[in-house]
Amino acid sequence: MAGRMLAKLSKEYDLTIEKIDVTRHPLRTIQAGITMIPTIKTGEDRLSGLVLSETRIRAFLA
């Protein structure tokens, strides 16, 4: 669900979206500081949650 919203918002914000396959790249996941799926990261800031609403994602990106 977050992926679809990010694709939509990437046109509105200048976003580069990178998906990490956490099962194939667990070390990279740890290095990126990802502890929950989904996680959105910008710089050192992270937004995680089982359900990320468009409102929460917009507030995070602002």
Secondary structure, 3 states (H helix, E strand, C coil): CHHHHHHHHHHHCCCCCCCCCCCCCHHHHHHCCCCCCCEEEECCEEEECCCCCHHHHHHHHC
